[in-house]
């Protein structure tokens, strides 16, 4: 028998190294005992795995799955993952595509449970402000179902980068001082301060967004299980809101119809009297909750550039790097766009650049976040912000980069090949031009096609520059 003793519950690096050595040596799964920390086992002889210099590859899908499953609170997870690796190495290369296989199905269910727990932690952590001689710190208590604290810490660093905070959990705690991340031992709920200055804010917010006409208790409990209620200030109001839902719905049905608006731009308060309308709009967008995309994104990525620019560029949505930095078009597609703008004789600083959708929509795969296209409902909801930007910037020409941007501008489906290069009239006397999104060029594998399409993209941008300067010389069509 061989014993592998890992450093901690979610020791991915330790598991990966040990599993590689064992698989290279051909060790059968039933001959291995997996332990964590000082965990004891009467049948383990603590014989370490044999070292190996052999190298081999495994499907990326296995790595993504294993990185997630290793965080599950299941004592058999290491044996399960090594068993899958052994089978993949011994002739079952397509194993993970067989969702009916009991071991594969179990691993996928564990991965789903871990991802759900990661989401719940992000959704239900509630900070309390603590002041002492060292300054102000925000402290939260959370009880995860799985070993997710370390993997989830970078998300909170990105979202609350300028605050000093601590998240306490029974197993492990994480601390951020606005510069350095530190992991510590577990804590108890008694370590959480009783004074909660933010409780009333959460209660007011939840009462404001609670829609009695759409109340489905089973769905609400699925998204907000009762076990989290004790740590959520807003949960105190849930029984009363449910009890009053019927009467409130009847009142809403009896009220006269009104014209709905998704959001409103507030007037500047006394402390921001010098703020520009654009700055006020951007601040409003930072707290947009008009669709579910905000829940998983790091932040709202608003437009940037010259106020009053002659040309506005509209993309689809922020990508991974844009979501982290809070700026549009700074990732790979942004680099292609910058290069093409220079080739077309345009300065990025003289343009206004934004996206049709302001939050990053993605699918998590292990530690990666894979872009997902926004649906029509998400585009339509976010159209409010795009319309407000266009109203403030008043560009002569709005260039839609891709079909999603075209859909947001025109309010209908757009076919790039049919409408590319034509001048399209927009309400209010403005005009639009449709071209491809820079990411399309990145997806082309054929070098000749990539050169050809890049040259066409530059021609479109050069055409936009000429049109913005003269307003003439292009074929018109109706939106």
Secondary structure, 3 states (H helix, E strand, C coil): CEEEEECCCCCHHHHHHHHHHHHHHCCCHHHEEEEECCCCCCCCCCCCCCCCCCCCCCCHHHHHHHHHHCCCCCCCHHHHHHHHHHHHHCCCCCHHHCCCCHHHHHHHHHHHHHHHHHHHHHHHCCCEEEEECCEEEEEEECCCCCCCHHHHHHHHHHHCCCCCEEEECCCEEEEECCCCEEEEECCCHHHCCCCCCCHHHHHHHHHHHCCHHHCCHHHHHHHCCHHHHHHCHHHHHHHHHHHHHHHHHHHHHHCCCCCCCCCCCCCCCHHHCCCCHHHHHHHHHHCCCCCHHHHCCCCCCCCEECCCCCEEEEEEECCHHHHHHCCCCCCHHHHHHHHHHHHCCCCHHHCEEEEEECCCCEEEECCEEEECCCCHHHHHHHHHHHHHHHHHHCCCEEEEECHHHHHHHHCCCCCHHHHECCEEECHHHCEEEEECCHHHHHHCCCHHHHHHHHHHHHHHHHHHHHHHHHCCCCCEECC
